[in-house]
């Protein structure tokens, strides 16, 4: 299979060089599905490693309070990171579902194409840049009141 028809071998530049009138064709959908599955796998692996590391280390045996505080701060940082990854994992799974439903790549507010550049930068994007900016302005507006 030639490189341009094999989503596993395609680069971002290959995707961007495709005609705009062929937006979200089968090759593009497969390309993003592969990327999303890879991200999903990475998130799950990170969570497993964190769980394993927490199970292996027991801070009860650390006598020095400053050493224990350092380790607990590292745990807290790790848990915050995993929480962000958990939220990202939900977005990844939602994006994979939208690929299956045929909605991937289209703004959930307007139905307009999100755009290949935006999806390459953020494959979990569900809004066009304009719709995202509108949401952020509304959130900021209501936060200031």
C-alpha positions as CSV (number, residue, x, y, z in Angstrom):
1,X,0.0,0.0,0.0
2,X,1.5,3.4,-0.9
3,X,2.4,5.7,1.9
4,X,-0.3,8.2,1.0
5,X,-3.0,5.6,1.3
6,X,-1.7,4.0,4.5
7,X,-2.8,6.1,7.5
8,X,-0.2,4.4,9.7
9,X,2.6,5.8,7.6
10,X,1.2,9.2,7.0
11,X,2.6,12.4,8.5
12,X,0.8,15.5,9.6
13,X,2.1,17.1,6.3
14,X,0.5,14.3,4.3
15,X,-2.8,14.9,5.9
16,X,-2.6,18.7,5.5
17,X,-1.7,18.3,1.8
18,X,-5.0,16.5,1.0
19,X,-7.7,18.4,-0.9
20,X,-10.1,20.4,1.3
21,X,-13.1,19.2,-0.5
22,X,-12.2,15.6,0.6
23,X,-12.4,16.6,4.3
24,X,-12.7,13.7,6.8
25,X,-12.3,11.0,4.2
26,X,-11.6,7.4,5.3
27,X,-7.8,7.9,5.3
28,X,-8.1,11.0,7.5
29,X,-10.5,9.3,9.9
30,X,-8.2,6.3,10.1
31,X,-5.2,8.6,10.7
32,X,-6.9,10.4,13.6
33,X,-8.2,7.1,15.0
34,X,-4.7,5.7,15.1
35,X,-3.5,8.9,16.8
36,X,-6.3,8.9,19.4
37,X,-5.8,5.2,20.1
38,X,-2.1,5.8,20.7
39,X,-2.9,8.7,23.1
40,X,-5.4,6.5,24.9
41,X,-2.9,3.7,25.3
42,X,-0.3,6.2,26.7
43,X,-2.8,7.6,29.2
44,X,-3.8,4.1,30.4
45,X,-0.1,3.0,30.7
46,X,0.7,6.1,32.7
47,X,-2.2,5.4,35.1
48,X,-1.0,1.8,35.6
49,X,2.5,3.0,36.3
50,X,1.3,5.5,38.9
51,X,-0.8,2.9,40.6
52,X,2.1,0.4,40.7
53,X,4.5,3.0,42.0
54,X,2.1,4.0,44.8
55,X,1.6,0.4,45.8
56,X,5.4,-0.2,45.9
57,X,6.3,2.8,48.0
58,X,5.0,3.1,51.6
59,X,5.7,6.5,53.2
60,X,5.1,5.0,56.7
61,X,8.6,3.8,56.8
62,X,10.2,7.2,56.2
63,X,11.3,8.6,59.5
64,X,12.4,12.0,58.4
65,X,9.4,14.4,58.2
66,X,10.9,16.5,55.5
67,X,11.6,13.5,53.3
68,X,8.1,12.3,53.9
69,X,6.7,15.8,53.0
70,X,8.8,15.8,49.8
71,X,7.4,12.4,48.8
72,X,3.8,13.4,49.7
73,X,4.2,16.5,47.5
74,X,5.5,14.4,44.7
75,X,2.4,12.1,45.1
76,X,0.1,15.1,45.0
77,X,1.7,16.4,41.8
78,X,1.5,12.9,40.3
79,X,-2.2,12.7,41.2
80,X,-3.0,16.1,39.7
81,X,-1.2,15.0,36.5
82,X,-3.2,11.8,36.4
83,X,-6.4,13.7,37.0
84,X,-5.7,15.9,34.0
85,X,-4.9,12.7,32.0
86,X,-8.2,11.1,33.2
87,X,-10.1,14.1,31.9
88,X,-8.1,13.9,28.6
89,X,-8.9,10.2,28.4
90,X,-12.6,11.0,28.5
91,X,-12.1,13.4,25.7
92,X,-10.1,10.9,23.7
93,X,-12.9,8.3,24.1
94,X,-15.5,10.8,23.1
95,X,-13.5,11.6,20.0
96,X,-13.1,7.9,19.1
97,X,-16.9,7.6,19.5
98,X,-17.5,10.5,17.2
99,X,-15.3,8.8,14.6
100,X,-17.5,5.8,14.8
101,X,-20.6,8.0,14.6
102,X,-19.3,9.9,11.6
103,X,-19.3,13.2,13.5
104,X,-15.5,13.6,14.0
105,X,-13.9,16.7,12.7
106,X,-17.1,18.8,12.8
107,X,-17.9,21.4,15.4
108,X,-20.5,20.2,17.9
109,X,-22.0,23.8,18.1
110,X,-22.1,24.8,14.4
111,X,-21.6,21.6,12.4
112,X,-18.8,23.3,10.4
113,X,-15.5,21.6,9.8
114,X,-13.0,22.0,12.8
115,X,-10.1,22.0,10.4
116,X,-7.2,19.6,9.9
117,X,-4.6,21.9,11.5
118,X,-6.6,22.2,14.7
119,X,-7.2,18.5,14.8
120,X,-3.6,17.7,14.3
121,X,-2.7,20.1,17.1
122,X,-5.6,18.8,19.3
123,X,-7.1,15.6,18.1
124,X,-9.8,15.7,20.8
125,X,-11.1,19.1,19.7
126,X,-14.9,19.1,19.4
127,X,-15.3,22.8,18.6
128,X,-14.0,25.0,15.8
129,X,-11.6,27.8,16.9
130,X,-14.4,30.4,16.5
131,X,-16.9,28.3,18.6
132,X,-14.2,27.7,21.3
133,X,-13.4,31.4,21.5
134,X,-17.1,32.2,21.8
135,X,-17.4,29.7,24.7
136,X,-14.4,31.1,26.4
137,X,-15.7,34.7,26.1
138,X,-19.0,33.6,27.6
139,X,-17.3,31.8,30.5
140,X,-15.1,34.8,31.1
141,X,-18.1,37.1,31.0
142,X,-20.1,35.1,33.5
143,X,-17.1,34.6,35.7
144,X,-16.6,38.4,36.0
145,X,-20.2,39.0,37.1
